[in-house]
Amino acid sequence: MSASTTAARPTPPTPNAPNASAKLTPREKKWIVYDVGNSAFVLLSTAVVPIYAKSLMPADGNIVSAWGYAQTIASLVIALLMPLLGSIADVQGMKVKFFLGFFGTGVVTCAALALPLTWLPFLVVYVLATIGLNGSLTFYDSMLIDTTSNERMDRVSSHGYGWGYVGSTVPFIACIALIFGGPALLGWSTAACTRATFVITALWWAAFTIPLLTSYRQVHYRATRDHTREAVRGTFTELAGTLRKLVKNKPLWMFMIAFFFYIDAVNTVISMSTSYGTQLGIDSTQLVVALLVTQFVAFPCAILYGRLAGRFGCKPMIVAAVIAYMCIVFFAAFFLRSAVEFWILAILVGMFQGGIQALSRSYYGKIIPKEHANEYYGLYDIFGKTASILGTFLVATTTSLTGNASLGVLSIAILLVVALVFLTLQKDPTKTV
């Protein structure tokens, strides 16, 4: 590794890290539960927030374009901020401060979604909440390397996604029950009940963040507190140096390209499945229930995937998930025609969604320099967030040109093929020779 412009220290082992098969430690459990907290907002954003935003718009308003712009702005802000802030956060003691800032922004603005009564202010607040969420997740992901050892990273990351999936359903079910039952039981309007769900979700998110804040300690960093001012001043130089090192690290950049394409496909399957089901005439109630089924299936499968990674290796399991997603895309394109097939699709997505997300996070954490973790996770976040654009554009364009939504869905396979090529050519740095 080349010399840094700021003082670097030897990478210490993560303290109190038991062997790979031992039970989860208290520190690992407290890291995991943040996934339970923030996933509640993710699920609510998928199912409730767009519908409520549409209800605030005039009859001729286009929620699809407005929602698309809101998501794009939030993703762009995070993509621009994270590498820079991530570099500063690699300084000793700074990571938790940045995490707290973004988390606090996310929670406060999540609750504040209950205030706007017109669609534009509502979407502005939603963009701020999304920035807070995604910003906190970048620092949270990088906390994984301080929480556990390389040998246990796959397992701990998988537990995070698994418990996040099932945990998010608790407030979500409560919120859905409030929206549909609140008017009759409480005498509130449906709009008032919906606004209450934003506050409930914010409280849930905050409650499940407290354990992490009370237990986290930054182990890997690139400068001491005494050198913080010099380290912050040299951030731009550090970032440029990181990019140069990334270009020279062939296994790392090959994985990042593969990640860009396959996570784009995963995100596209998630974001387009409901609209595709609606296009096929499947009842909206069936779609919402299928979404819950995906969450419950993803819970045990994500944890199982982490265990299988310990036996067969992290990268082989990522490759297996990419191949599985190719099968899912083919199934959706050629066989999905009714609610029964949509339920099958939901189960199949749940089986592999959490696993590929969790192992991508942990595999990346193993192959990057740990004293620059936030900086590298900022780049990881750029690839993950900008990957939400290509797939949906590909589906929309193919569908428009052919007039066939099935061919539009099938086009997602192109992304998976490209990812599979790069994964096949990449030499696994974690594989012992």
C-alpha angles and dihedrals in degrees: 000000000000121000115273125228088234130051112280127192132209113274107253124208115262105263123247093007109162124203120291096262098046122109120274113278122232090253091052092049092050090052091049096053092065086071087057091053102045095039089068090066091045092054093045090050090054099049111020112022097063092048092049091046089053090052089057093053126087117262093262094047119122109224092179094064094037091050091046092053091048092052092045093051092049092048092047094051092050092045091053097042105041103069091050097042090040091057091052091045091058086074113101113277095005101096096071091046092056091043091052092049095053094039091051091049091050096049096045094048091044089059090041090062084083091067110061115084096188128062102243098055088043092056091046090055090045091054089053091049091050091049089051092050097046093041091053090048092057091057092038092054091051090050087069092079090055093047104053145004129269090254092057098035097096092050096046094045091049091051088052094056093039096053089040091059097049095035093054091060092066098068090032093058089045090050093048090049089051093049094050100032102030097080092056098038101037102023091237124138119253089248091054091049090050091051089052090057090064091057092046091051092048091052091048091049092050095046093055093048096059095077091055093048092051096049108032121110124175108236102168119055140141102227140020126245090259089062097043096111093050091044093052091047090053095048096109091050090048092050092050089048091051091053090050091050090047091055090051093048100080098181090050098049092043090055092047091054091048090047091051092057101040096042087049088056091047092049091047093052089051097045098041101041096084095046090046090051090049090050088055090053098251113159115260092231089057090051094052093047090048088053089056090048089055090055094050094046091047092058101069093029094056091051091045089050090056091053092048089051088058089056104037102022134264099261096048089054091050089052090049090053092050090053089047090053089053088057090047091053092050090049092050093047099046108022109027106103107125143032091268092059090044089056089051089051090051091052093047092049090048091053094060108018098081093039097055092044094048097045092046089057095047097040090052090050090056097052101044128081102266096213087062095041099129092047091053093042087054088059089044088054092052090054092046097047099041088048087072090075110052098056097048090046090050092050093046094047095046091047092049094048096045101029086226119113091194091061088047090057091044090058088071087074089071090067092049093050091053090048092049091053092054093044090051093050095044118098109227109237092197094059112102115229 
